[in-house]
Amino acid sequence: MGPQTLHFANPDWLWGILALPPAFLAAFWHSRARHSTLLVGNPQLVEMSSGGLWSAQWIPWFFRFLVLALCLFAAARPQAGQKKTEEKRPVTDLFVTLDVSGSMTTDDLKPTRIQAAKQILSQFLDEVQNVRVGLTIFAFYSFTQCPLTTDVSVVKKLLENVEPAPHSIKRDGTAIGDALVSSLNRLQTGNGKAGGPTPSGGSSSLLSKLFKVNASSEAEEEKPNSQAILLLTDGANNAGSVDPLTAARVIASKGIKIYAIGLGDTHRRVPQVFVTPYGRKVYGLDQNGNLIYEDPLDMGLLNEIARITGGKAYNANNTNALKSVLDDIARLEKKDVSVTTHWEYNELASYFLLAAFLLLVLDIGLETTVLRTLP
C-alpha cells in the first residue's frame, strides 16, 4: 500500500472553480435588481432585510456556490489511497551503458554519433520484450541515469535528455572499464539508485571485491544467467582505473554477457566536432589552427570484450545488429521478479456529490421555511 495522497484524474475541471465567484456575484446582484422581497417567518431575519454584504439573501446563493463547487470537484475525480498492484513476471535484466564522451559528437554517423546511438537505443527499446532495463552514461566518470525498471517509457524519456560531455558529465574522457564495472554493480544489486558520478577509486574498490578469478585467466565456464550489458561506444578507452578487458573478465565470471555496438567510421579519420550549448557545431583545432582528427573506430577492443563474455560485437552501420542482439537477449534465461503493473485509487467523487446533494436539500428546505420570501 502506497502513501495516502490526494490525486485528481481530471484536474482540468478545477479551473471552473475560479469562474464561480464572479459568476455568482453577477447573478446575485442581477437578482436583487429585479426583485424586491420581504422576508417573513423569522423576526431576526426580517431585521436584516435592509440588505448588506452578509444579508440573509446571501445564504441560498452561498449554498448554490458550494453545490456547484462540489460538483466540479467530483467531475475532477478526486482519488486517494493509492495501492500498488504487483505480479510475478519472467524477465531478463539488461543494463544499457552509453558513451557520452566528447568524441561522440563526431558526425561520421548522421547527425552525430550520440544522436545515432540514441536512435538505435530508442528503436531497440520499442522492440525488446520481457526485460528490466537500466541506463548508465559515461565519459570520464560513469553516472546511473536509471536503475532497473520494467517501465521502458521512463528509460526512453531519460534517454531523450542525454547530452554529450561536458553538458551531462563535466569531465570528458572515455572510461569503458569503469563504466562496465558500474553497470555490473547495478545488475548485482538490482536496485541501484540514480546518483552522482562514480569516482575511479570506487570502481577499483568494487573490482577487487567482485573479481574472484585471476585477471590473466580466461572467463570461467559460462553460467546460465538472466543478465546482460548492452555497450554503445566509439571504442577508444582513454580514462578510468579499470582496464576494459579486466572488467570483461569480471563480468564473464558472473555469467553475464556483453553485447557491444561500435559507433563511428572504421576506415577513415574524421574531423573532431564539438557542439556548443546553443547547438552549434564547432570543429576542433590545434594550436596551429589545423583540424584535429578522430582515429577510425577500433572494433578490436569491442570484439575482444564481447568474446570474453560470450556476447557479440557489431558496428552501428550493420543494419542486422539490433535484430541479432534482440534475438540473443530473447534467448537468455529469465527470472521471476515482482513487477508493478498499475496503480489503483479509491474514488472520492461520490462523497463530494453526496455533500452537494445534502447542501441542495438544505437550501430547498431553508427557502421553503425560514428564508421563504413573498414576491
C-alpha positions as CSV (number, residue, x, y, z in Angstrom):
1,M,0.0,0.0,0.0
2,G,1.4,3.4,-1.0
3,P,1.1,6.6,0.9
4,Q,-2.3,8.2,1.3
5,T,-2.3,11.0,-1.2
6,L,-5.0,13.1,-2.9
7,H,-5.0,12.9,-6.7
8,F,-7.3,14.2,-9.4
9,A,-7.8,12.1,-12.5
10,N,-9.3,15.0,-14.5
11,P,-7.8,18.1,-12.9
12,D,-8.9,20.5,-15.7
13,W,-12.4,20.7,-14.1
14,L,-10.9,22.5,-11.1
15,W,-10.3,25.6,-13.3
16,G,-14.1,26.1,-13.3
17,I,-14.0,26.9,-9.6
18,L,-12.1,30.1,-10.4
19,A,-15.1,31.3,-12.5
20,L,-17.7,30.6,-9.8
21,P,-17.2,33.7,-7.5
22,P,-17.6,36.4,-10.3
23,A,-20.4,34.5,-11.9
24,F,-22.4,34.2,-8.6
25,L,-21.7,37.8,-7.7
26,A,-23.1,38.9,-11.0
27,A,-26.1,36.6,-10.7
28,F,-26.9,37.8,-7.2
29,W,-26.8,41.5,-7.9
30,H,-28.9,40.9,-11.1
31,S,-31.5,39.0,-9.0
32,R,-31.6,41.8,-6.4
33,A,-32.1,44.4,-9.1
34,R,-35.1,42.5,-10.5
35,H,-36.8,41.5,-7.3
36,S,-37.7,43.4,-4.1
37,T,-38.6,40.9,-1.4
38,L,-39.7,40.8,2.2
39,L,-38.5,38.1,4.5
40,V,-41.1,36.5,6.8
41,G,-41.1,33.8,9.4
42,N,-38.1,34.8,11.4
43,P,-38.2,38.2,13.1
44,Q,-34.4,38.4,13.4
45,L,-34.0,37.7,9.7
46,V,-36.6,40.4,8.9
47,E,-34.5,42.9,10.7
48,M,-31.7,42.0,8.3
49,S,-33.9,42.6,5.3
50,S,-32.4,46.0,4.7
51,G,-29.5,44.2,3.0
52,G,-25.7,44.3,3.3
53,L,-22.9,42.1,2.5
54,W,-23.9,39.4,5.0
55,S,-27.7,39.7,4.4
56,A,-29.8,36.5,4.7
57,Q,-30.3,36.9,1.0
58,W,-26.7,35.6,0.5
59,I,-27.4,32.3,2.2
60,P,-29.1,30.4,-0.6
61,W,-26.6,31.8,-3.1
62,F,-23.7,30.7,-0.9
63,F,-25.2,27.2,-0.8
64,R,-25.6,27.1,-4.6
65,F,-22.0,28.2,-4.9
66,L,-20.9,25.3,-2.7
67,V,-23.1,22.8,-4.6
68,L,-21.5,23.8,-7.9
69,A,-18.0,23.8,-6.4
70,L,-18.5,20.3,-5.0
71,C,-19.8,19.1,-8.4
72,L,-16.7,20.5,-10.1
73,F,-14.5,18.7,-7.5
74,A,-16.5,15.5,-8.3
75,A,-16.0,16.0,-12.0
76,A,-12.2,16.3,-11.5
77,R,-12.4,12.7,-10.0
78,P,-10.5,13.0,-6.7
79,Q,-8.8,9.8,-5.7
80,A,-6.8,8.7,-2.7
81,G,-5.3,5.7,-1.1
82,Q,-3.0,4.5,-3.9
83,K,-2.4,0.8,-3.9
84,K,0.5,-0.9,-5.8
85,T,-0.6,-4.0,-7.7
86,E,2.2,-6.4,-8.3
87,E,2.6,-9.6,-10.2
88,K,5.4,-12.1,-10.9
89,R,6.8,-11.9,-14.4
90,P,9.8,-13.6,-16.1
91,V,12.3,-11.0,-17.3
92,T,15.9,-10.5,-18.4
93,D,17.9,-7.8,-16.7
94,L,19.6,-5.6,-19.3
95,F,21.8,-2.6,-18.4
96,V,22.5,-0.2,-21.3
97,T,25.9,1.5,-21.0
98,L,26.1,4.6,-23.3
99,D,29.2,6.6,-24.1
100,V,28.6,10.3,-23.9
101,S,32.2,11.5,-24.3
102,G,33.1,14.5,-26.4
103,S,34.1,12.3,-29.3
104,M,30.5,11.1,-29.6
105,T,29.7,14.5,-31.2
106,T,31.6,13.5,-34.3
107,D,29.3,13.5,-37.4
108,D,30.6,10.5,-39.3
109,L,27.2,9.0,-38.3
110,K,24.3,11.3,-39.0
111,P,23.5,13.6,-37.4
112,T,26.2,12.7,-34.8
113,R,27.4,9.5,-33.2
114,I,25.5,10.2,-29.9
115,Q,22.3,11.0,-31.8
116,A,22.7,7.8,-33.9
117,A,23.2,5.9,-30.6
118,K,20.0,7.4,-29.1
119,Q,18.1,6.5,-32.2
120,I,19.4,2.9,-32.1
121,L,18.5,2.6,-28.4
122,S,15.1,4.1,-28.9
123,Q,14.3,1.6,-31.7
124,F,15.7,-1.2,-29.5
125,L,13.6,-0.3,-26.5
126,D,10.5,-0.2,-28.7
127,E,11.1,-3.8,-29.8
128,V,12.6,-5.5,-26.7
129,Q,10.2,-7.6,-24.6
130,N,10.2,-9.1,-21.1
131,V,13.2,-7.1,-19.8
132,R,14.1,-4.9,-16.9
133,V,16.2,-2.1,-18.3
134,G,18.7,0.2,-16.6
135,L,20.7,3.1,-18.1
136,T,24.2,4.2,-17.4
137,I,26.0,7.0,-19.2
138,F,29.8,7.5,-19.0
139,A,32.6,9.8,-20.0
140,F,35.5,10.2,-17.6
141,Y,33.0,9.2,-14.9
142,S,30.0,6.8,-15.0
143,F,26.6,8.0,-14.0
144,T,23.5,5.9,-13.5
145,Q,20.6,7.6,-15.2
146,C,18.0,4.9,-14.3
147,P,18.1,1.8,-12.2
148,L,16.5,-1.4,-13.4
149,T,12.8,-0.9,-14.3
150,T,10.2,-2.6,-16.4
151,D,8.8,0.8,-17.4
152,V,10.7,1.2,-20.7
153,S,8.9,4.5,-21.4
154,V,10.8,6.0,-18.4
155,V,14.1,4.9,-19.8
156,K,13.2,6.3,-23.3
157,K,12.3,9.7,-21.7
158,L,15.6,9.9,-19.8
159,L,17.5,8.8,-22.9
160,E,16.0,11.8,-24.9
161,N,17.6,14.2,-22.4
162,V,21.1,12.7,-22.5
163,E,23.7,15.2,-23.8
164,P,27.4,14.7,-24.5
165,A,30.1,15.8,-22.2
166,P,30.7,18.3,-20.7
167,H,26.9,19.0,-20.6
168,S,25.9,15.7,-18.9
169,I,29.2,14.8,-17.3
170,K,31.6,17.7,-16.6
171,R,34.8,15.9,-17.3
172,D,35.5,14.4,-20.7
173,G,37.1,11.1,-21.4
174,T,36.1,7.5,-22.2
175,A,36.4,5.2,-19.2
176,I,34.9,2.0,-20.7
177,G,36.2,-0.3,-17.9
178,D,34.9,1.8,-15.1
179,A,31.5,2.1,-16.8
180,L,31.2,-1.7,-17.3
181,V,32.1,-2.3,-13.6
182,S,29.5,0.3,-12.6
183,S,26.8,-1.4,-14.7
184,L,27.8,-4.8,-13.2
185,N,27.3,-3.3,-9.7
186,R,23.8,-2.1,-10.7
187,L,22.9,-5.5,-12.1
188,Q,24.2,-7.3,-9.0
189,T,22.4,-5.1,-6.5
190,G,19.3,-4.9,-8.8
191,N,18.0,-1.7,-7.1
192,G,20.8,0.9,-7.6
193,K,19.7,4.5,-7.2
194,A,20.4,7.1,-9.8
195,G,23.1,9.3,-8.3
196,G,26.3,11.2,-8.9
197,P,29.3,10.1,-10.8
198,T,31.2,7.1,-9.7
199,P,34.8,8.0,-9.0
200,S,37.6,5.9,-10.3
201,G,38.6,4.7,-6.9
202,G,35.1,3.4,-6.3
203,S,35.3,1.3,-9.4
204,S,38.7,-0.1,-8.4
205,S,37.4,-1.0,-4.9
206,L,34.4,-2.7,-6.3
207,L,36.5,-4.6,-8.8
208,S,38.6,-6.0,-6.0
209,K,35.5,-7.3,-4.3
210,L,33.9,-8.8,-7.3
211,F,36.9,-10.2,-9.2
212,K,37.4,-13.7,-7.8
213,V,39.5,-15.1,-10.7
214,N,43.0,-14.2,-11.9
215,A,43.0,-11.3,-14.3
216,S,45.2,-13.1,-16.7
217,S,43.0,-16.1,-17.0
218,E,40.1,-16.6,-19.4
219,A,36.5,-16.4,-18.4
220,E,35.2,-19.3,-16.4
221,E,32.8,-21.8,-17.9
222,E,29.7,-20.0,-18.9
223,K,26.9,-19.9,-16.3
224,P,23.3,-19.6,-17.3
225,N,22.2,-16.1,-16.4
226,S,19.3,-13.7,-16.9
227,Q,21.5,-10.6,-17.2
228,A,23.3,-8.8,-20.0
229,I,25.0,-5.4,-20.7
230,L,24.5,-3.5,-23.9
231,L,27.5,-1.3,-24.5
232,L,27.4,1.6,-27.1
233,T,30.7,3.4,-27.5
234,D,33.2,4.7,-30.1
235,G,35.6,2.2,-28.7
236,A,38.6,4.4,-27.7
237,N,39.3,3.8,-23.9
238,N,41.4,6.6,-22.6
239,A,40.4,7.1,-18.9
240,G,39.5,5.3,-15.7
241,S,41.3,3.0,-13.4
242,V,39.9,-0.4,-14.7
243,D,41.1,-1.9,-17.9
244,P,38.1,-2.8,-20.1
245,L,39.4,-6.4,-20.7
246,T,39.8,-6.9,-17.0
247,A,36.3,-5.6,-16.4
248,A,35.1,-8.0,-19.1
249,R,36.7,-11.0,-17.3
250,V,35.0,-9.9,-14.0
251,I,31.6,-9.7,-15.8
252,A,32.2,-13.1,-17.5
253,S,32.9,-14.7,-14.2
254,K,29.4,-13.7,-13.1
255,G,27.9,-15.3,-16.2
256,I,26.9,-12.0,-17.7
257,K,27.2,-11.3,-21.5
258,I,28.2,-8.0,-23.1
259,Y,26.8,-7.0,-26.4
260,A,28.8,-4.2,-27.8
261,I,27.8,-1.8,-30.6
262,G,30.6,0.4,-32.0
263,L,29.7,3.9,-33.2
264,G,31.8,5.5,-35.9
265,D,33.6,5.0,-39.2
266,T,36.0,2.0,-39.1
267,H,38.1,3.0,-42.2
268,R,38.9,6.8,-42.2
269,R,39.8,9.6,-39.8
270,V,37.2,12.2,-39.4
271,P,37.4,15.8,-38.0
272,Q,36.7,16.3,-34.3
273,V,33.4,18.1,-33.7
274,F,32.1,19.8,-30.6
275,V,28.5,21.1,-30.0
276,T,28.1,24.4,-28.2
277,P,25.4,24.9,-25.5
278,Y,23.5,26.7,-28.3
279,G,23.5,23.6,-30.5
280,R,26.1,25.0,-32.9
281,K,28.8,22.6,-34.3
282,V,32.4,23.7,-33.9
283,Y,35.4,21.8,-35.4
284,G,38.3,21.1,-33.1
285,L,41.6,22.9,-34.0
286,D,45.1,22.5,-32.7
287,Q,47.4,25.4,-31.7
288,N,48.3,26.0,-35.3
289,G,44.7,26.2,-36.5
290,N,44.7,22.8,-38.1
291,L,41.8,20.4,-37.8
292,I,42.0,17.7,-35.2
293,Y,41.1,14.3,-36.5
294,E,39.5,11.4,-34.6
295,D,41.0,8.0,-35.2
296,P,38.9,5.4,-37.0
297,L,36.7,3.3,-34.8
298,D,38.7,0.4,-33.5
299,M,36.3,-2.6,-33.3
300,G,39.2,-4.8,-31.9
301,L,38.6,-3.8,-28.3
302,L,34.8,-4.3,-28.6
303,N,35.2,-7.7,-30.3
304,E,37.5,-8.9,-27.5
305,I,35.2,-7.6,-24.8
306,A,32.3,-9.5,-26.4
307,R,34.4,-12.6,-27.0
308,I,35.5,-12.8,-23.3
309,T,31.9,-12.7,-22.1
310,G,30.3,-14.8,-24.7
311,G,28.5,-11.9,-26.3
312,K,28.8,-10.3,-29.7
313,A,30.1,-7.0,-31.1
314,Y,28.7,-5.0,-34.1
315,N,29.3,-1.9,-35.9
316,A,26.4,0.6,-35.9
317,N,26.4,0.6,-39.7
318,N,25.3,-3.1,-39.6
319,T,21.5,-3.0,-40.0
320,N,21.2,-6.5,-38.7
321,A,22.9,-5.7,-35.5
322,L,19.8,-4.8,-33.5
323,K,17.8,-7.8,-34.6
324,S,20.7,-10.1,-33.7
325,V,21.0,-8.5,-30.2
326,L,17.2,-8.7,-29.7
327,D,17.2,-12.4,-30.7
328,D,20.1,-13.2,-28.4
329,I,18.6,-11.4,-25.4
330,A,15.3,-13.1,-26.0
331,R,17.1,-16.5,-25.6
332,L,18.7,-15.6,-22.3
333,E,17.4,-17.3,-19.2
334,K,14.5,-15.5,-17.5
335,K,13.9,-15.0,-13.8
336,D,10.7,-14.1,-11.9
337,V,10.6,-10.6,-10.5
338,S,7.8,-8.6,-8.9
339,V,6.5,-6.1,-11.5
340,T,4.3,-3.2,-10.7
341,T,1.6,-3.2,-13.3
342,H,-0.6,-0.2,-12.4
343,W,-1.8,1.9,-9.5
344,E,-5.3,1.8,-8.1
345,Y,-7.1,4.6,-6.3
346,N,-10.2,4.9,-4.2
347,E,-12.6,7.1,-6.0
348,L,-13.8,10.0,-3.7
349,A,-16.2,11.7,-6.2
350,S,-19.3,10.1,-4.6
351,Y,-18.5,11.8,-1.3
352,F,-18.4,15.2,-2.9
353,L,-21.7,14.5,-4.8
354,L,-23.3,13.4,-1.5
355,A,-22.2,16.6,0.2
356,A,-23.6,18.6,-2.8
357,F,-26.9,16.8,-2.6
358,L,-27.2,17.4,1.1
359,L,-26.5,21.1,0.7
360,L,-29.1,21.3,-2.1
361,V,-31.7,19.7,0.1
362,L,-30.8,22.1,2.9
363,D,-31.0,25.1,0.5
364,I,-34.5,24.0,-0.6
365,G,-35.6,23.4,3.0
366,L,-34.5,26.9,4.1
367,E,-36.1,28.6,1.1
368,T,-39.4,26.9,1.9
369,T,-39.3,27.7,5.7
370,V,-37.2,30.4,7.4
371,L,-36.0,32.0,4.2
372,R,-39.3,31.9,2.4
373,T,-40.0,35.2,0.6
374,L,-43.0,37.0,-0.8
375,P,-42.8,38.2,-4.4
